[in-house]
Amino acid sequence: MTVPAPLTRGVWGILATPFHGPDRAVDTGSFARQIELYQRIGATGVVALGVFGEAAKLNADEQGAIVRTAVATAGDLPVVVGLAGLSTAPVLAQARAAADAADGRLAGLMVQINDADPGVVTSHLTAVHDATGLGIVAQDYPATSGVRITTSALLEVVTATPSTVAIKAESPPTSVAIAELVAGADVPAFGGLGGVGLIDELTAGAAGAMTGFSHPEGLVAAIDAYRSGGFTAARAAFAPWLPIANFEAQAGIQLALRKEILRRRGIIDDASIRHPGRELPGSLAALLDQHLVAAAELLAGGG
């Protein structure tokens, strides 16, 4: 198999999976509107079935419907699909199903780091590539996986797996990890975590952001500004967006907040999530309104 090409720098938007109705059925229409938003704002690509896409809560048929909708809607916009879970056998089943559903139109598969031992991880990532021929986005996200791998061990993995097309670095402090990864690896490293560390990550050498944010316009503005004016320009561009990014990043309710904001923006029809997961606390509704007013003023002003 040929070695896959590294992912392109920029904003890769993590897509939420919208639901609707009393049984929380998958809403592919609302899902497609998220992709259309990323197309309009000049994003580099999108990621379906990431952690915040509630992939682990979808059955195989639902996952297939999401992948088919993603590639059908995205057109020329590249699509990466996330794989839920840490054990190789079920991850391989998901990988093959995603590749079949996409009919050859995926830019890669995002696979979670599943062990602290670089040998175990290398075998895991290699198995996914060998089963599909697709490039691998190695996701280091200990808050979800429970796995903590050292940066040096992660570099061993990337060096040993030429199929790796990007690293998603979400192990704090992310700017420190990204600086080490960029210095030691030939593939791009992207920040995540809702973009709250974006400016520091860019300065450390990040290729961009691979994350979900209810206002990805702010991510695009910051990265465009960094390309033209470095830290000072990027800081000025993203500073007005940091309050809502920080608000949205509250532990335990990040997804509920993001979905509700997307709903109020008219991008998805329903903000419900599948359990387990916390719904939006009613006590935050008024504060959310204030953040949305500020964000709308930024968008109206071309921010």
Rosetta blueprint (number, residue, H / E / L):
1 M L
2 T L
3 V L
4 P L
5 A L
6 P L
7 L L
8 T L
9 R L
10 G E
11 V E
12 W E
13 G E
14 I E
15 L L
16 A L
17 T L
18 P L
19 F E
20 H E
21 G L
22 P L
23 D L
24 R L
25 A E
26 V E
27 D L
28 T H
29 G H
30 S H
31 F H
32 A H
33 R H
34 Q H
35 I H
36 E H
37 L H
38 Y H
39 Q H
40 R H
41 I H
42 G L
43 A L
44 T L
45 G E
46 V E
47 V E
48 A E
49 L L
50 G L
51 V H
52 F H
53 G H
54 E L
55 A H
56 A H
57 K H
58 L L
59 N L
60 A H
61 D H
62 E H
63 Q H
64 G H
65 A H
66 I H
67 V H
68 R H
69 T H
70 A H
71 V H
72 A H
73 T H
74 A H
75 G L
76 D L
77 L L
78 P L
79 V E
80 V E
81 V E
82 G E
83 L E
84 A L
85 G L
86 L L
87 S L
88 T H
89 A H
90 P H
91 V H
92 L H
93 A H
94 Q H
95 A H
96 R H
97 A H
98 A H
99 A H
100 D H
101 A H
102 A H
103 D L
104 G L
105 R L
106 L L
107 A L
108 G E
109 L E
110 M E
111 V E
112 Q E
113 I L
114 N L
115 D L
116 A L
117 D L
118 P H
119 G H
120 V H
121 V H
122 T H
123 S H
124 H H
125 L H
126 T H
127 A H
128 V H
129 H H
130 D H
131 A H
132 T H
133 G L
134 L L
135 G L
136 I E
137 V E
138 A E
139 Q E
140 D E
141 Y L
142 P H
143 A H
144 T H
145 S H
146 G L
147 V L
148 R L
149 I L
150 T L
151 T H
152 S H
153 A H
154 L H
155 L H
156 E H
157 V H
158 V H
159 T H
160 A H
161 T L
162 P L
163 S L
164 T E
165 V E
166 A E
167 I E
168 K E
169 A E
170 E L
171 S L
172 P L
173 P L
174 T H
175 S H
176 V H
177 A H
178 I H
179 A H
180 E H
181 L H
182 V H
183 A H
184 G H
185 A L
186 D L
187 V L
188 P L
189 A E
190 F E
191 G E
192 G L
193 L H
194 G H
195 G H
196 V L
197 G L
198 L H
199 I H
200 D H
201 E H
202 L H
203 T H
204 A L
205 G L
206 A L
207 A L
208 G E
209 A E
210 M E
211 T E
212 G L
213 F L
214 S L
215 H L
216 P H
217 E H
218 G H
219 L H
220 V H
221 A H
222 A H
223 I H
224 D H
225 A H
226 Y H
227 R H
228 S H
229 G H
230 G H
231 F H
232 T H
233 A H
234 A H
235 R H
236 A H
237 A H
238 F H
239 A H
240 P H
241 W H
242 L H
243 P H
244 I H
245 A H
246 N H
247 F H
248 E H
249 A L
250 Q L
251 A L
252 G L
253 I L
254 Q H
255 L H
256 A H
257 L H
258 R H
259 K H
260 E H
261 I H
262 L H
263 R H
264 R H
265 R L
266 G L
267 I L
268 I L
269 D L
270 D L
271 A L
272 S L
273 I L
274 R L
275 H L
276 P L
277 G L
278 R L
279 E L
280 L L
281 P L
282 G H
283 S H
284 L H
285 A H
286 A H
287 L H
288 L H
289 D H
290 Q H
291 H H
292 L H
293 V H
294 A H
295 A H
296 A H
297 E H
298 L H
299 L H
300 A H
301 G L
302 G L
303 G L
